[in-house]
Amino acid sequence: MHVFSSHFALGNNVFFFTFHLDQFPQIVNLKVAGRNVSITWLPAFKGECRDWYLIYHRKVISGVNTGLWDVVNVSQYNATNYKLQLQCYRKYEITVTTQSVNGETPLNQSKLWKVETEAGKYSQTQ
């Protein structure tokens, strides 16, 4: 089983968290229709209350590093899908993390998916 650690500081205290792979939300479907991208994911491990999910998306810019992340907070209880409205004819990377009282699952450990609006194509990157 894969385990990832994260931490944050609050005043003079440092808090450490351990995340298991089953605590990450897993994207299972992306559907592109025009500039809309519908995302469906499996929820994170159910042994703990989750406050909300965060959907990260950024443009993929050819010949340059990818753009900055934009984030959408999905605070609906038990949410497992969301529709993004993005720009037409652009390539994006998308991932989902979860936030709880224990912190956020690490963005750099989440699987990225690539989509191209209008083209209706998607692929998962490792």
C-alpha positions as CSV (number, residue, x, y, z in Angstrom):
1,M,0.0,0.0,0.0
2,H,1.3,3.4,-0.9
3,V,1.6,6.0,1.9
4,F,2.2,9.7,1.4
5,S,3.0,12.3,4.1
6,S,2.3,16.0,4.4
7,H,2.6,18.6,7.0
8,F,1.8,22.2,7.9
9,A,2.9,24.7,10.6
10,L,0.6,26.6,12.9
11,G,2.5,29.0,15.2
12,N,5.4,27.0,16.7
13,N,3.6,23.7,16.1
14,V,4.1,21.4,13.1
15,F,1.5,18.9,12.3
16,F,2.2,15.8,10.2
17,F,-0.4,13.7,8.3
18,T,-0.2,10.4,6.5
19,F,-2.4,9.6,3.5
20,H,-2.9,6.1,2.1
21,L,-3.6,5.7,-1.6
22,D,-7.2,4.8,-0.9
23,Q,-7.7,8.2,0.7
24,F,-7.3,9.9,-2.7
25,P,-10.4,10.6,-4.9
26,Q,-10.0,8.7,-8.2
27,I,-11.3,10.2,-11.4
28,V,-13.2,7.5,-13.3
29,N,-14.7,9.5,-16.2
30,L,-14.3,12.7,-18.1
31,K,-16.8,13.7,-20.7
32,V,-16.1,16.7,-23.0
33,A,-18.9,18.5,-24.8
34,G,-17.9,21.7,-26.4
35,R,-16.2,23.7,-23.6
36,N,-17.8,21.7,-20.8
37,V,-15.9,19.0,-19.0
38,S,-18.0,16.7,-16.8
39,I,-15.8,15.0,-14.2
40,T,-16.9,11.9,-12.2
41,W,-14.7,10.5,-9.4
42,L,-14.8,7.8,-6.8
43,P,-14.8,9.3,-3.3
44,A,-11.8,9.0,-1.0
45,F,-11.6,6.5,1.8
46,K,-14.9,6.5,3.7
47,G,-13.4,5.9,7.2
48,E,-13.2,9.7,7.8
49,C,-15.5,12.6,7.2
50,R,-14.5,14.7,4.2
51,D,-15.3,18.4,4.2
52,W,-15.0,19.0,0.4
53,Y,-13.3,18.1,-2.8
54,L,-11.0,20.4,-4.8
55,I,-10.9,20.3,-8.6
56,Y,-7.6,21.6,-10.0
57,H,-7.4,22.5,-13.7
58,R,-4.8,24.3,-15.8
59,K,-4.1,25.1,-19.4
60,V,-1.4,23.1,-21.1
61,I,0.7,25.6,-23.1
62,S,2.9,24.2,-25.9
63,G,6.6,24.9,-25.6
64,V,6.3,26.4,-22.1
65,N,5.6,25.0,-18.7
66,T,2.0,24.4,-18.1
67,G,0.0,27.3,-16.7
68,L,-1.0,28.0,-13.1
69,W,-3.6,25.9,-11.4
70,D,-7.1,27.2,-11.0
71,V,-9.2,25.5,-8.3
72,V,-12.9,24.9,-7.7
73,N,-14.1,24.0,-4.2
74,V,-16.9,21.4,-4.4
75,S,-18.5,21.5,-0.9
76,Q,-21.6,19.5,-1.6
77,Y,-21.8,16.6,0.8
78,N,-21.0,13.3,-0.9
79,A,-20.3,15.0,-4.3
80,T,-18.9,12.6,-6.9
81,N,-19.2,14.7,-10.1
82,Y,-18.9,18.3,-11.3
83,K,-19.1,20.2,-14.6
84,L,-16.3,22.6,-15.5
85,Q,-16.8,25.3,-18.1
86,L,-13.5,26.0,-19.8
87,Q,-12.3,27.8,-22.9
88,C,-12.9,26.2,-26.3
89,Y,-10.2,24.5,-28.3
90,R,-7.7,24.4,-25.4
91,K,-5.8,21.5,-23.7
92,Y,-6.1,21.2,-19.9
93,E,-4.8,19.0,-17.1
94,I,-7.3,18.1,-14.4
95,T,-7.1,16.4,-11.0
96,V,-9.2,16.1,-7.9
97,T,-8.1,16.2,-4.3
98,T,-10.0,16.1,-1.0
99,Q,-9.9,18.3,2.0
100,S,-10.7,17.3,5.6
101,V,-10.0,18.5,9.1
102,N,-6.7,16.6,8.7
103,G,-5.6,18.6,5.7
104,E,-5.6,18.2,1.9
105,T,-4.4,15.1,0.0
106,P,-1.2,16.2,-1.8
107,L,-1.7,17.7,-5.2
108,N,1.6,16.4,-6.5
109,Q,0.6,12.8,-5.7
110,S,-2.8,13.0,-7.5
111,K,-3.1,11.5,-10.9
112,L,-3.5,14.0,-13.8
113,W,-5.9,13.7,-16.7
114,K,-5.5,15.6,-19.9
115,V,-8.5,16.9,-21.9
116,E,-8.9,18.9,-25.0
117,T,-12.1,21.0,-25.2
118,E,-14.2,20.6,-28.4
119,A,-12.1,17.6,-29.5
120,G,-13.7,15.3,-26.9
121,K,-10.4,13.5,-26.2
122,Y,-9.0,12.5,-22.8
123,S,-6.1,10.5,-21.5
124,Q,-4.6,9.7,-18.1
125,T,-0.9,10.7,-17.5
126,Q,1.2,8.9,-14.9
